[in-house]
Amino acid sequence: MIEVYIDGASAGNPGKSGAGIFIKHHGKVERYSIPLGIYNNHEAEFLALIKALEICQSFNFQTISVRSDSTAVVNAVEKEYTKKEKYKTLLDRILTLISSFDLFFIKWVPSSENKTADDLARKAIQVKDLEGTH
């Protein structure tokens, strides 16, 4: 079973956001700090899950267990529903990605158990903008 810890962070509401993803697999670990752009904290949490699922797909993992300290994301995925229109498109993308795995689990964990992903998300916010340099 592949263990995936995710967190989203936002410096503002909305503000510069980042995703932190920590994956344990086959005795290895992968760490990702992904700048997301300007979003609110809940959007960053949903986007962190999307990015994590895309990474897991790229590794061809088939059984994954995700841990998140976002009750909004965990509840939305478990119920396959969100009241807020703003998050419906993100949830639809997540559900589509989940369907590509043989087994998918998601579990809420307290922030104290998600420190590595939180640190990675905060690091992603600090990445300098590269706009105008390409």
N, C-alpha and C positions, 0 to 999 in steps of 0.2 A: 504494500500500500504506500502510495506517495503522499507525504504530508506537505500541505501548502498553507503557509501563514500569510495573510494579506492585511494591508492597512492602507487607508487613504488619509491624506492630510491636506489642509487648506490654510493658507495664511491670509485670512480674510473671509468674508461671506457675501459674495464670492471673492476669491482671490487666487493667487498662484497656488497650484495644487500639484501633488505628487502621489505616486503609488509606491508602496513598499511590498516586495514579494520575497518570501523566504521559502525555499523548497528543499525538502530532505528526500533523497531518493537513492536507493542502492548504495548506501554508505557515503554518498556525496551530498554536498549542499550547494545550492545556487542562490545568489542574492541579487536582487534587482531594485534599483532606484530609478523610477521612470517619471520624468516631468510630464504633466498632463495638460497644462494650460490653465485657463481661468475657470474655476468651478467652485461650487460650495462643497462643504465637507461630505455631505451625503453623496453627491455626484462622484466625488473622488473615491469614496468607498466602493460604489458600484463599478466604477472604471477600473479600480484595482483588481476586482474579481474578474472582469473581462480580460484584462491583460494577463492575469495569472492563468486563466483557462486557455488563452491563446498560446502561452508559453508551454503549458502542459501538452497541448495538441502538437506543438512543434517537436516535442520529445517523444511523441507517440505513446504517452502514458495512457493507460486504460482504466485504472482504478485510482481515484484520488480522493483525499479527505482534506477539505478546506477548513481552516480555522480563522475566524474573524471576530473582532470585538465590536462590530457594528450590528446592533440588534435590528436596525432597519434593513440591512442587506440580508442577514440570516432569515429573518421573518418573511421577507418578500420572496426569497428563493424557496423556502419551505412551503409557503402557501401558494406560490406561483402567482402572486398578486401584489400590487401596490396601489394604494388609493391615489397617490400623487401622479398626475399626468406627466410631470417632468421626468419621472423615473421609469415610466412604462416602456419606453423605447430601449432603455438600458437593460431592464429586466428581460424583455423579449430577446435581446441579443444574448444575455446570459443563459436563458433557457435553451436557446438554439445550440449554443456551445456545449452545454451540459449533455445534451442528447447525443453528442458524438463519443461520449465515454461509456465504457461498459458498466462501471459503478462510480457513483458520485455521492459524496457525503459532505454536508456542511454543518459546522458546529460553532456555536457562540463560545468564546473564551473571554475571560476578563483581560483587561488591558495589561495586567501584570504578566500574563502568559504570552503576550503578543509584542513584547518589547523590541525584538529584532526587526519585525516588519514595520513597527512604528518608527524606529530609528531610520530605516531605509526610506520610508515615505517622507520624513522630514528632511533627509539629505537630498531627495529629489527636488524639493521646493527650492533648495539653495543653488541648484544648477543654474548657471548664467544663461540668459536668453541668447540664442544664436541667430535671432531674426536679423535679416539684412546682411548676413555674412555668407550666404550660400550662392 
